[in-house]
Amino acid sequence: MLIGTAGGFAGPLDDLLQGIFGGRWDIIGGDLDQDVTRQAQQARWGFSMQRSDWPLLEGRTRPLKTKEWGDLTVMDPDAGKEPRGRGFLAAEKDWLRIDAGDALENPIVTLYAGDDPGVESGWVTVEEITVTSTTGFLALCDSGYEPLRKMNLATAGAGPYLIRVHASDRSVDGRKPRFLIQVIPGERTGAEPEPPCTTIEGSTGPLLVRTSFAHPDEWARLLQALEGGSDAYDSLAVIDNQAYAGFTADQIKARIGRHDEGRPDSRFVLIADERALASTELPLLAVNSLPDDSNEPFRIILAAAGSLIVNTELANTSFADWSHGTESDGVYREEHY
């Protein structure tokens, strides 16, 4: 309890503030004897009102460039309390804290949610811990509890989750710390299962969908190229989910979300299929999803795909312009912006 004096008033500071704010002190923090960090954060970005609209993460995202340096959290800001433990990972119910290390650089984070894909090679540190979600909601947040991606990682509802964190460059000067966070459902605790998802992902930009899982090293090389590439790939949503293994271009197109008027959320999709991942050039299959265009799919090497993304989003070129520029083997290789 805090005691203070002001203008002849002496007594608990909470009572003084209640008087000043006309009984509405609860709006900006409530009883000072309680932890107000979470309440202030909720008021700042309206988390409680918006989170019910956030889709479940399906598979793997592309590397996300965060906007500030500091520790990371996987949490429900409406529940739980901050972990007291120390170390790389520390957890309480509804809250995991990840120590981002000593590098004063903004972390780069890749997320995965779904069945256990196993430990990925090539990382300096890999640790895992169990976090219990009591609410069926977990989000990736920065050290200030701001969301880094508006997606729910608790794909199986309330219950335990194995969270495996891969990390590299956490304390290397001049290098951005890199993280791969896998959120894997454990045994359910009576929660109703989520309805099956009818669309790949609620994305308004281009998609990169993996349909071949026979070349894990080549897929890892592709993701590293995206991470170290230009900002041209920032709008690309990466879908890494074995549910789409062997899917054809038409099957992928059928899973793309649509607006009320029937227009697809994504104008085109890039498919990392067997042929793409078997080649060092990574010739992705580009598929137009607009219903009023009849352009045939074509292949484009990853190094040129950034040009395709930027110029079609800016309406500088059409999908047909690119399909007409392929070489004799049906692959587009020219790089330009």
Summary of the structure (lengths in Angstrom):
residues: 337
radius of gyration: 23.3
end to end distance: 61.6
largest distance: 88.1
contacts: 1020
relative contact order: 0.11
helix: 22%
strand: 27%
